[in-house]
Amino acid sequence: MGQLRTYHNWVMGSDLHSFRIADKESDLQISALGDFRVEALAEIKRCRADIERYIDQNPDFLVTLDPIDVLDDAPPIVVKMARAAKKAGVGPMAAVAGSIAEDVGHALMKRSAEIIVENGGDIFISTRKPRKVGIFAGDSPLNGKLAIEVNPEDCPLGICTSSGTVGHSLNFGIADAVVVISHSTVLADAAATAVSNIVQSADDIPAAIKLAQSVDSVTGVVIIVGDKLGVWGKVKLSEVDGHGE
């Protein structure tokens, strides 16, 4: 199994060509069957331009922490973010990283049969071989020890991580990692934020799992709080083998 680890300082599958693309706040690590920097950057810029243009006209889209309706003529990426956020019960910007990862992934699938796009811990993956996605969980003793197995028949797949102890994204919980799985990376991103927000201690893991179960189209969740672990759904965990392949 090829091994993919979340966040940029974790090594991606060595059988693919990996490159990093950044534009303003967007900082993506991409692995594919070739070097598609030009195409990836063009797609990132398109996504950002659509979102920024909508925010210029509708500033509430940027700041609200609650679901919000968008205008009928809103760009497709804005509509996807709003719909996912409404399902998860969060503000639409909670889905921005997953949305960009997904759009870039779908665009590059036209050129590469294997695509992995990681954007701030949110992953879009389409693979022809079984792979592992390592779970980054900050200071938890479980950090780097567990991986989610991904099979080709389940792809494309979104695997998104939210944390109250890692990263700069707005989060009201204290979980070291909440990983949500869905065929929609946009929804996985929004749901990961919603689930992570309610985790104030390890005792909240059952309630957090129940929330994940209630979000339509979420297929699995992994929650790590310190040395405590909660898992539900179509999730196969394995130990990280420490090798890049």
C-alpha positions in Angstrom: 0.0 0.0 0.0 1.3 3.5 -0.9 1.2 5.7 2.2 -0.1 9.3 2.2 0.3 11.4 5.3 -1.7 14.5 6.0 -0.1 17.9 6.1 2.8 19.1 4.0 5.6 17.8 6.2 4.4 14.2 5.9 5.8 12.3 2.9 3.4 11.4 0.1 3.3 8.2 -1.9 6.7 7.8 -3.6 5.3 6.2 -6.7 3.6 9.5 -7.7 5.1 12.9 -8.8 4.5 15.4 -5.9 4.6 19.1 -6.1 3.4 22.1 -4.0 1.3 25.0 -5.3 0.5 28.1 -3.3 -1.7 31.1 -4.1 -2.5 33.6 -1.3 -3.9 31.6 1.6 -4.2 28.4 -0.4 -1.3 26.0 -0.1 -1.7 22.6 -1.7 0.4 19.5 -1.9 -0.5 17.5 -5.0 0.6 14.0 -6.2 -0.2 12.8 -9.7 1.2 10.8 -12.6 2.9 13.9 -13.9 3.8 17.5 -13.2 0.6 19.6 -13.6 1.6 22.7 -11.8 0.3 25.0 -14.4 -3.1 23.4 -14.6 -3.3 23.2 -10.8 -2.5 26.8 -10.3 -5.0 27.9 -12.9 -7.7 25.9 -11.2 -6.8 27.3 -7.7 -6.9 30.9 -9.1 -10.3 30.2 -10.7 -11.7 28.8 -7.5 -10.4 31.7 -5.4 -11.5 34.3 -7.9 -15.1 32.9 -7.8 -15.2 32.8 -4.0 -13.6 36.3 -3.6 -15.9 37.9 -6.1 -18.9 36.5 -4.3 -17.6 37.7 -0.9 -17.0 41.2 -2.3 -20.7 41.4 -3.1 -21.9 39.4 -0.1 -19.5 39.9 2.9 -21.7 37.8 5.2 -20.5 34.7 3.3 -17.0 35.2 4.7 -17.8 35.9 8.4 -21.0 33.9 9.3 -20.6 30.9 11.5 -24.0 29.6 10.6 -25.5 28.2 7.4 -26.4 30.8 4.8 -28.4 30.9 1.6 -26.6 32.1 -1.5 -27.9 34.0 -4.5 -29.2 32.0 -7.5 -26.4 33.2 -9.7 -23.6 32.3 -7.2 -20.6 30.4 -8.7 -20.8 26.6 -8.5 -18.1 26.4 -5.8 -20.0 28.9 -3.6 -23.2 26.9 -4.0 -21.4 23.7 -3.1 -19.9 25.3 0.0 -23.2 26.6 1.1 -25.0 23.3 0.6 -22.4 21.4 2.5 -22.4 23.9 5.3 -26.1 23.7 5.7 -26.0 19.9 6.0 -23.3 20.2 8.7 -24.8 23.2 10.5 -21.7 25.5 10.1 -20.7 28.6 8.1 -19.8 28.1 4.5 -16.1 29.1 4.9 -15.7 25.9 7.0 -15.8 24.1 3.6 -13.4 26.3 1.6 -10.3 24.1 1.8 -12.1 21.0 0.9 -13.9 22.7 -1.9 -10.7 23.9 -3.5 -9.1 20.5 -3.0 -12.0 18.8 -4.7 -12.2 21.2 -7.6 -8.5 21.0 -8.3 -8.7 17.2 -8.0 -11.5 16.8 -10.5 -9.8 19.2 -12.9 -6.5 17.2 -12.8 -8.4 13.8 -13.1 -8.8 14.8 -16.8 -5.0 14.4 -17.1 -4.0 11.9 -14.5 -5.7 8.6 -13.4 -4.2 9.0 -10.0 -4.7 12.3 -8.1 -4.1 13.2 -4.4 -4.7 16.8 -3.4 -4.0 17.9 0.2 -5.1 21.4 1.3 -4.5 22.2 5.0 -5.3 18.7 6.1 -8.2 18.2 3.8 -7.7 15.6 1.1 -9.2 14.7 -2.2 -8.0 11.3 -3.4 -8.6 9.2 -6.5 -6.3 6.2 -6.7 -5.9 3.0 -8.7 -4.1 1.1 -5.9 -4.8 0.7 -2.2 -3.2 3.5 -0.2 -3.0 4.7 3.4 -3.8 8.1 4.7 -1.9 8.7 8.0 -3.7 10.6 10.7 -1.9 13.7 12.0 -3.1 14.3 15.6 -0.8 16.8 17.2 0.5 15.9 20.7 -1.7 12.9 21.0 0.3 9.7 21.7 -1.7 8.2 18.7 -0.2 10.8 16.4 1.3 9.2 13.3 0.5 5.7 14.5 -2.8 5.1 12.6 -3.7 5.3 9.0 -7.0 5.1 7.1 -6.9 2.5 4.3 -8.3 3.8 0.9 -9.3 1.4 -1.8 -9.8 2.3 -5.5 -13.5 1.2 -5.6 -14.3 3.9 -2.9 -12.8 6.7 -4.9 -13.0 9.6 -5.5 -13.0 10.2 -1.8 -12.7 13.1 0.6 -10.8 12.7 3.9 -10.8 15.9 5.9 -9.3 16.6 9.3 -10.3 19.3 11.8 -8.4 19.9 15.1 -8.8 22.0 18.1 -5.1 21.7 18.9 -3.4 21.8 15.5 -3.5 24.4 12.8 -4.9 27.9 12.5 -8.5 27.2 11.4 -11.3 28.4 13.6 -12.3 25.6 15.9 -14.2 25.6 19.2 -13.2 22.1 20.3 -10.2 20.4 21.9 -10.0 17.2 19.8 -6.5 16.4 18.5 -8.1 15.1 15.3 -11.5 14.7 13.9 -11.3 12.9 10.5 -14.5 12.8 8.4 -14.8 10.6 5.3 -17.3 11.3 2.4 -17.4 11.0 -1.3 -17.8 14.8 -1.2 -14.6 16.5 0.0 -16.6 19.7 0.5 -19.1 18.0 2.9 -16.3 16.1 4.7 -14.6 19.5 5.4 -17.7 21.1 6.7 -18.7 18.1 8.8 -15.2 17.7 10.3 -15.5 21.3 11.6 -19.0 20.7 13.0 -18.0 17.5 14.7 -14.7 18.9 16.1 -16.5 21.9 17.5 -18.5 19.9 20.0 -15.6 17.9 21.5 -14.7 19.5 24.8 -13.3 16.3 26.3 -12.9 12.6 25.6 -16.3 12.1 27.1 -17.8 13.9 24.1 -16.6 11.3 21.6 -20.0 9.4 21.6 -22.0 12.6 21.0 -19.5 13.6 18.3 -19.9 10.3 16.5 -23.7 10.6 16.7 -23.4 14.1 15.1 -21.3 12.6 12.3 -23.9 9.9 11.8 -26.6 12.5 11.4 -24.9 14.3 8.5 -26.2 13.0 5.2 -23.5 11.5 2.9 -20.8 11.2 5.7 -19.6 7.6 5.5 -17.1 7.5 8.4 -15.4 9.4 11.2 -12.3 9.0 13.4 -12.0 11.1 16.6 -8.8 11.3 18.6 -8.7 13.1 22.0 -5.4 12.4 23.8 -5.1 8.7 24.0 -8.8 8.1 23.4 -10.1 7.0 20.0 -13.6 6.8 18.5 -14.4 5.3 15.1 -17.6 4.9 13.2 -18.7 3.9 9.7 -16.8 2.7 6.6 -13.4 3.1 8.1 -10.6 0.6 8.0 -7.7 1.6 10.3 -4.2 0.1 10.2 -0.9 0.9 11.9 1.4 3.2 10.0 4.4 1.1 8.8 6.9 4.0 8.9 7.7 3.6 5.2 6.8 5.8 2.3 5.6 2.9 0.1 
